[in-house]
Structures are given as structure tokens and as C-alpha cells.
């Protein structure tokens, strides 16, 4: 029972971080100048299982997931806008490689994952509550 709580907690944490990174990408969709120089670099969350694949095959339930890393995408896109203050000699601006439609899809996916983890946690709480009632009856 407590494995389900741990896995749900992991799901909540992972999806929360996924939402934060996605929100950061959306907020910086037009950022052409950062403190490190150049345009904002899109971030992506890399997940990993908390167990090896061999361990996974031996068990009915896994041990959850965790964030392995938040990586930066080195891609940029060039947009022709000679009026922009960061335009080069030819009038092109180096922009972040952030696609709003993809980020919104990622956000919806993370929201659904968060909701699913919260639902599992609520269901486990109900089961524990019912188990304690049986012991008193």
C-alpha cells in the first residue's frame, strides 16, 4: 500500500517539475538575450525509472520515476526581423526553438499526469481509511 503512496508522490513531483519547466519555456518564447548571451535555450525534463530494467521484470509494480536531469536544447531558429534590436547585419534574429503548440501539449500532458497521481493518492487514502474501519468494527 505504501508503495502506491511513494509512486504517487513521485508522479506528483515529476509532473510538477515538468509543468514548471514547460511554463518557463512558454514564458521565454521571445527571449532573444539572456545573461549568458544569445537567445533562451529551451529546457526539457529527462526522466528515469528508480530501478533497473531487470528489477522491473521481477516485480509486479515499479518503484516510480524521478527527474534525471533538466537539459537545454541548443537549437535556435532564425527569424527575419530587421527592426529588432538583436537583429544581425542581414536582419535575422536568433530566437529560442520553443514551439507554443508543443509546449501547450506538454503542459496538458503534465496536468493529466499530475491529476492521475493525485487521484491514485486519494484512492489509496480511502483504502487505508476503510482498512482502519474494518479493524474497529
WOBELWO-V213368 format. One record per residue. N is the residue number from 1. D_LAST is the distance of its C-alpha to the last C-alpha in Angstrom with 1 decimal. Layout:
n,d_last
N,D_LAST
N,D_LAST
//
This chain:
n,d_last
1,21.0
2,23.1
3,26.3
4,25.5
5,25.3
6,28.6
7,30.2
8,29.2
9,30.6
10,33.7
11,34.1
12,33.9
13,36.4
14,38.8
15,38.9
16,39.3
17,42.3
18,43.6
19,43.5
20,45.3
21,48.0
22,48.5
23,48.8
24,51.4
25,53.3
26,53.5
27,54.5
28,57.3
29,58.6
30,62.0
31,62.3
32,65.7
33,66.1
34,63.7
35,64.2
36,64.8
37,67.3
38,67.2
39,64.5
40,60.8
41,59.3
42,56.3
43,53.2
44,50.8
45,47.5
46,47.4
47,44.0
48,43.2
49,40.3
50,38.7
51,39.4
52,42.4
53,42.9
54,42.7
55,39.3
56,38.2
57,39.3
58,37.2
59,33.8
60,31.6
61,31.0
62,33.6
63,33.4
64,34.4
65,37.7
66,39.7
67,43.0
68,45.8
69,48.5
70,49.8
71,53.3
72,56.2
73,58.1
74,61.8
75,63.0
76,64.8
77,66.4
78,69.8
79,70.3
80,73.7
81,73.9
82,77.2
83,76.4
84,73.3
85,74.0
86,72.7
87,74.8
88,77.1
89,80.8
90,80.2
91,77.7
92,74.5
93,71.4
94,68.9
95,65.5
96,61.9
97,60.8
98,57.8
99,57.3
100,55.3
101,54.0
102,52.7
103,51.1
104,49.4
105,48.1
106,46.8
107,45.1
108,43.4
109,42.2
110,40.8
111,39.1
112,37.4
113,36.4
114,35.0
115,33.0
116,31.7
117,30.6
118,28.9
119,27.1
120,25.8
121,24.7
122,22.7
123,21.1
124,20.1
125,18.6
126,16.5
127,15.4
128,14.5
129,12.6
130,10.5
131,10.2
132,8.9
133,6.2
134,5.2
135,5.7
136,3.8
137,0.0
//
